[in-house]
Amino acid sequence: MVHGFGPAVYRTVEGTQDVISSPVSGERFFTAIYQIRTDQGFGFGQFDMDHFYAYFTSSATNTNLLPPHNNFKVINWIYGP
């Protein structure tokens, strides 16, 4: 599962194509690739998704936010035609 974030963009891709609407040349984006742990009765799957979403969308303004685990990578990129 891949989540992409940028200005007002949040996408979940599970083996399908996804399009960012109205990108502007030079606009900065990043893509986060992370593990969603198997629940095994503890609810980790939803916990991971909710906490990564909060971490990647709010950590610039809330420095107390931490990712739920360290098994993730971030790819920064700039849109260009």
C-alpha positions as CSV (number, residue, x, y, z in Angstrom):
1,M,0.0,0.0,0.0
2,V,1.3,3.4,-0.9
3,H,0.1,6.7,0.4
4,G,1.0,9.9,-1.4
5,F,0.7,13.3,0.2
6,G,1.0,16.8,-1.0
7,P,-1.0,20.0,-0.8
8,A,-4.5,18.8,-0.2
9,V,-3.7,15.4,-1.6
10,Y,-4.0,12.0,0.2
11,R,-4.1,8.9,-1.9
12,T,-4.1,5.2,-1.1
13,V,-2.9,3.0,-3.9
14,E,-3.3,-0.8,-3.8
15,G,-2.1,-2.0,-7.1
16,T,-4.1,0.5,-9.1
17,Q,-3.3,3.7,-10.9
18,D,-4.1,6.9,-9.2
19,V,-4.0,10.5,-10.5
20,I,-3.2,13.7,-8.7
21,S,-5.7,16.3,-9.9
22,S,-4.5,19.6,-11.2
23,P,-0.7,19.3,-10.4
24,V,1.4,22.4,-11.1
25,S,4.9,22.2,-12.5
26,G,7.4,22.7,-9.7
27,E,4.9,21.6,-7.0
28,R,6.5,19.6,-4.2
29,F,5.0,16.2,-3.2
30,F,6.1,13.2,-1.3
31,T,5.2,9.6,-1.3
32,A,5.3,7.5,1.9
33,I,5.7,3.8,1.7
34,Y,5.1,2.0,5.0
35,Q,4.2,-1.4,6.5
36,I,0.7,-1.9,7.8
37,R,1.2,-4.5,10.5
38,T,-1.1,-7.5,10.6
39,D,-3.8,-7.0,13.3
40,Q,-3.6,-10.4,15.0
41,G,-6.4,-9.1,17.3
42,F,-4.6,-6.0,18.4
43,G,-5.9,-3.5,15.9
44,F,-2.5,-2.5,14.6
45,G,-3.6,-2.2,10.9
46,Q,-6.0,0.7,11.5
47,F,-3.7,2.1,14.2
48,D,-0.8,2.2,11.7
49,M,-2.9,3.9,9.0
50,D,-4.4,6.5,11.3
51,H,-1.1,7.3,13.0
52,F,0.9,7.5,9.7
53,Y,-1.8,9.7,8.2
54,A,-1.6,12.1,11.3
55,Y,2.2,11.9,11.3
56,F,2.6,12.9,7.6
57,T,-0.1,15.5,7.6
58,S,0.3,17.2,11.0
59,S,3.9,16.6,12.3
60,A,5.1,20.0,11.0
61,T,2.7,21.8,13.3
62,N,2.6,19.1,16.1
63,T,6.1,18.1,16.9
64,N,4.9,15.5,19.5
65,L,3.6,13.2,16.8
66,L,5.7,10.1,16.1
67,P,5.3,7.4,13.5
68,P,3.9,4.1,14.9
69,H,7.0,2.3,13.8
70,N,10.2,2.8,11.8
71,N,9.5,0.5,8.9
72,F,8.8,3.3,6.3
73,K,10.5,5.3,3.6
74,V,9.7,8.7,2.2
75,I,10.3,9.7,-1.5
76,N,10.4,13.5,-2.1
77,W,9.6,14.6,-5.6
78,I,8.8,17.7,-7.6
79,Y,6.1,17.5,-10.3
80,G,7.1,18.3,-13.8
81,P,5.4,17.6,-17.2
